[in-house]
Amino acid sequence: MGRVVVGRRTVVAWLAWAGLAAGCGDAPRRDPAAEGTLFVLTTDFETGAFSIVDHEAETAAVNVGLTHSDAVARVRGSRVYVVNRLGQDNVTALDAADGFRVLWQRSTGPGSNPQDIAFASDEKAYVPRLELPAVLVLDPRDGTRLGEVDLSGLADADGVPEASWAVAVADRIVVAVGRLDRNDAYRPTGPGALAVLDPATDTVERTIELSAANPWGEPVVATDGRLLVGLAGRFGELDGGIEGVDLPAGPSYGLVVTEAELGGDVLSFVAGDDRALWILVSDAASVTSLVRWEPPAGPPRTIVRGSGFTLSCVAEVAPGLLAVCDRERTAPGVRLFELPSGVERTVRPIDVGLPPWQVRVLSRE
């Protein structure tokens, strides 16, 4: 089966929000919808939903609500912010403390393809948009539009810089710029870059050029304070890796591990409490694996290998515990692995309804 890449250009009809009551059994048990610890986005690329997982009991409330089939989410306090991407082009705020009630929904502009949301404070959030050369600034309390930050100076020849993820680091917002050619299937035209935004002025304070192309997945703040950035390069070519950036000082340290060393494209990674990097890698046959790599030693150790392009996310959901989204066709679900051993805790994947796409840790305070 060929590679399926979503998260940027999928167009599907919007589905209304809906609730689904959790089932009940003869014996009292915890209700994941009310007490669960994990917010799991699910999709089959036609329909999208979210389920709530209790990772301790390994149970799930399935299809608690519906989303766009191409969505990502961020958690801040008791709120979950769902970014519904191309085809819906909005941000929706949910209250996890009140049954995931919709608090507000705001458009990011028709065809804008929002990619992420990052928070400078409780009053200001930033939404990079793949199809527009400016980052949208919102008030996360009610979705009020506050303005934009112009990134056109970082664009390639097509005039759009292709901003993807955003992350708050200290008192700055860092936005990844892909510089992709929209006239050539969004292939990278050269190395990517990071735009460092000053929330006090909503301007680009400085730019950090990266060593490789196509920033992909979420960045990670390492234990030494460096920002680690995944770079997928051209899919199917061993031209990327994971780059270390010293944000306070400004320079990049270059690639700390290359795709050649990992044996495939970097899709997603986390820095575990064991100081190792746990990385999802897609090999030349488009088979995904979870590998453990402990810098500066190598080679990487394969923890689990998917049945194809099936492993879509990895997240540390509790101290010493990883969650992996497995989209395997016959038994998709969330799998749990213990650190640092990499031993799987789940006997079988936790069923979350549709195949899982992304996992976020909830806070209900």
Secondary structure, DSSP 8 states (H G I E B T S, - for coil): ------SSS----------------SS----HHHH-SEEEEEE-SS-EEEEEEETTTTEEEEEEEEE-SSEEEEEETTEEEEEE-TTT-EEEEEEGGGTTEEEEEEE--TT--B---EESSSS-EEE-BTTSSEEEEE-TTT--EEEEEE-GGG--TTS---EEEEEEETTEEEEEE--EETTTTTEE-S--EEEEEETTTTEEEEEEE-SSS-B-S--EE-TTS-EEEEE--STTSS--EEEEE-TTT--EEEEEEEHHHHTSEEEEEEE-TTS-EEEEEE-TTS-EEEEEE-TTS---EEEEE-SSS-EEEEEEEETTEEEEEE--SSS-EEEEEETTT--B--SS-B--SS-EEEEEE----
